[in-house]
Amino acid sequence: MSTTATVENFPNSSAEPQENYLNARYGVRSWLLTLDHKRIGLLYLGTITLMFVVGGIAATMMRLNLLEPQGTLVEPETYNKLFSTHGIVMVFFFLVPSIPATLGNFLIPLMIGARDVAFPRLNLLSWYIFVTGCLLMLYVVFTGGIDTGWTFYPPYSSSYAHTDVFLAAMAIFIAGFSSILTGMNFVVTIHKMRAPGMTWFRLPLFIWSMYATALIFVLGTPVIAVTLLLLGVEKLLHVGIFDPALGGDPVLFQHMFWFYSHPAVYIMILPSMGVISELITAFSRKRIFGYSFVAFSSLAIAVISFLVWGHHMFVSGQSVYAGLIFSVLSFLVAIPSAVKVFNWTATLYKGSISYEAPMLYALGFIGLFTIGGLTGLFLASLSTDVHLNGTYFVVAHFHYVMVGGAVMAYMGGLHYWWPKITGRLYPDLWARFAALIIFVGFNLTFFPQFVLGYLGMPRRYAMYPAEFQSLNVLSSAGASVLAVGYVIPLIYLIWSMKYGPVVGPNPFGTKGLEWTTQSPPPTENFLRTPIVTEEAYNYETAPEPEVVRV
Amino acid sequence: MMGLTQLAVHSIAAAWLDLPLQPPAASSIASSVDDVYYLLSGITIFFSVLIFSIIFYFMIKYRRRPGKTYEPETHTSLFLELSWTIIPSLICVVIFVWSSALYVRNSRPPANAREVFVIGKQWMWHIQHPEGPREINALHVPVGENIKLTMTSQDVIHGFYVPAFRVKKDVLPGHYTSIWFKANQVGTYHLFCSQYCGTNHSEMIGWIYVMSTTDYAAWLAEGEASESLAQQGAQLFTRLGCDSCHGAAASSAGPSLAGIYGKPQKMADGSTRVVDDSFLRQAVLTPSTVHVAGYPQIMPTFTGQVDEQQVLQLIAYVKSLGAQERTNGQ
């Protein structure tokens, strides 16, 4: 029942790395003109890591400033630019592309047994488009900044803000095309490029979640593009679209913005759910519990996510009836997420569980995502949302989902596939230590914010009443721990690229076509096209883990 | 369970951490909103503890041991899948129905509410009482009375938020929104702007002063020297020449405004609209969009000639005409 391609695909696994996608060609040109999905994945990895650092510095400065009620560091004007930069950079230039553009690009062809994505040139183009958006955004950030928040609500953004709203909107507009192209590429790749025998229900769950994400990319991103374009038109030409002084409707913008931006939340979390399904099965050496329920819950989330945008607008003056409908749909979208959590938990049952760093991230994800998901119910529920909307409760909730969820999974995935990507292992002890630091730092940062929100502290406040100080100090202290937690992996992962011990094709002894080829894979991924004869996660036929010590 | 959670959390916070955990609950709806909040907190704690305990148990029981043989696996169980789909759904239905019923009940201002007008502008709250007094970043209200706020913005979107009352609503330019509350505890409470509105957003804050009925009457009397909002509106009505078409005497150019407020009005396109604050605001600023049946569409726009404050004065005046009419009729 094992894959027949296994032996032929790594002829001399214990020797020094043979020719692979990293050493096949050298030089800047070989990277900038590459059509290899693996190299493009790494180009994205470098780009979004840089953007993460920019967004992270902004966050650190915000938390520093909030140590004292009157602000310790910057004027309110600068504070507003910091949280806007943090939000825009982290959402549009880190989280949205994070897992899909790096791990997705690297792994989709490997996991389905393909040589590359369906449109390699389009793939490279989408990276160039993304970089153009990044550069434009960085230009805005470093030449005057942007102070509208990541939500760009008019008429503030269109008629009152003095910062360069137009260029910032265009940066996101441009980066959006990279999402659309990547989404199209993935959909076609998953439909048309699967290896012989790789049927839909033999696909790893990561592929299912990437497929659902790609659908949202293709269907949702054009809406934010149109919305920002209209905002730009109003700003430049003074055509009344959103500003009531010009005859427009500001609430229309909010509808259009959230029609994309709520599904965008699932662009960020669905890929993480895919990663977690892989990690949980890999480190408990067991089939996923309820494969089809986990797979279809991804699609259910993708569909329902388009119907819940109004829960961001319960206090915007929208009608009571609209509120009721959006509320019930928002409760509904919680169910498939709950189903996933229960299935992951059940997967551990009778497993053979080990606790390498990726598994620690995965377990951390389940804990934080559970809290993030359950606190979402407070905001789907109408009468409590009226009180909590626009407060730190919302900030805490979405950080539990996007950082506690999406970033934990991204880190877990990066650690799991790192030996496949680089052919080398990082020091596992440091990695476990960092995972723990991140988990503790994260909770210390964001849990107090739930309480702050319930007490009534509004978000986006440069200054705040003195009675909120103790909780803010606690949160800032946590943020410093969290920052350390993110710096440690940056150091040892870079270290491991040169000094990490060389590993064979399958260091963790896990299932999946990507582990049947050498590490790092050859440019063409597989020396011979694999033929799939079994379902995903059939751990009865899995090889033993390699013993590698750092 | 709610009470217990609340009690436990509070005693821990009070005894060990000295942290504030609950905002004052000073309105008629606050404690019922808190009930939903504590139910949700209970559910969150219950499911988190449940899932974490199961995971920890499995983590220890099924940790990897050398030489372990694989046990027969369960790959799926329809019974389990259905239970953990249906049970959370039922819990969600209960919360939805309870919370929504409360929301619907709270969304309708009671008919007898005392009305106060709010204008938000970068970066202050301008409060206008119908009796005449104006306030900046402060709102004095009597305890135990229903207060309805009719709100608009002069520039960008703001948010009127009183945590102690558990009420919040965006304040939009070019549009009226409203909220109501009944304060049930004398005291001073935070007023926050909850919708980001630019540089000094975090300084667009103020205080709600909830006063005893007698104190409030005294406070109001102090400010009585100024004219009431309706009186100011009456003067403006004359100064802008509105009375030439909308005066007491019947005119072919425009409808008389006496008694018109709160009544349905036939429009030229055949529809019927009730004359409310939004209707009158539209009629003053963009008269071409409110064409009343039977009259020529000749009214000029007053956009640029009157500000939001003056529109509110005119509305108060028209409203006062309605009140007189009803009194006369009885």
Interface residues (C-beta under 8 A of the other chain):
Chain A: P76 E77 N80 D147 T148 G149 T151 Y153 P155 Y156 S159 Y160 A161 D243 P244 A245 P250 V251 S284 R285 K286 R287 F289 G290 Y291 S292 F293 V315 S316 G317 V320 G323 L324 S327 V328 F331 L332 A334 I335 A338 V339 V341 F342 N343 T345 A346 L348 Y349 K350 G351 S352 I353 S354 Y355 L363 I366 G367 T370 I371 L374 T375 L377 F378 A380 S381 L382 S383 T384 V386 H387 N389 G390 T391 V451 Y454 L455 G456 P458 R459 R460 Y461 A462 M463 Y464 P465 E467 F468 S470 L471 Y539 E540
Chain B: D18 L19 P20 L21 Q22 P23 I29 S32 V33 V36 Y37 L40 I43 T44 F47 S48 I51 F52 I54 I55 F58 M59 Y62 R63 R64 R65 K68 Y70 E71 E73 T74 H75 T76 S77 L80 E81 W84 T85 P88 S89 C92 V93 I95 F96 S99 S100 L102 Y103 V104 N106 S107 Q122 D155 V156 I157 G159 Y161 P163 A164 R166 V167 K168 K169 D170 L172 P173 G174 H175 T177 H190 F192 C193 S194 Q195 Y196 C197 G198 T199 N200 H201 S202 E203 I205
